[in-house]
């Protein structure tokens, strides 16, 4: 059984991480250069001069594909704890993983049926 004292190291680590982030944000705000100018404020990438408007519309299919990739890619991360403890989990763990895979396969087949991964229609 865990006690509140067991969470002290986690709270200390969270406080140190938050303190580091806040410190870096504040210090860089004051120490960073404050030079303004047309050339500095212009958009550029890899030294290529800007051409046209940077706010052109992007197809929703690109964003949908990126989101679906992240969803199904993050799913793989959840297999790691099972892979580490598969002997200890035995049949109950196997059933849980099968349900987990079935849940995501159902979502994947739904996405395929809706045509979300097809670029041209």
MODELLER restraints for C-alpha pairs under 7 A, 6 or more apart:
rsr = mdl.restraints
at = mdl.atoms
rsr.add(forms.Gaussian(group=physical.xy_distance, feature=features.Distance(at['CA:43:A'], at['CA:50:A']), mean=6.46, stdev=0.5))
rsr.add(forms.Gaussian(group=physical.xy_distance, feature=features.Distance(at['CA:44:A'], at['CA:50:A']), mean=5.94, stdev=0.5))
rsr.add(forms.Gaussian(group=physical.xy_distance, feature=features.Distance(at['CA:65:A'], at['CA:117:A']), mean=6.47, stdev=0.5))
rsr.add(forms.Gaussian(group=physical.xy_distance, feature=features.Distance(at['CA:86:A'], at['CA:93:A']), mean=6.82, stdev=0.5))
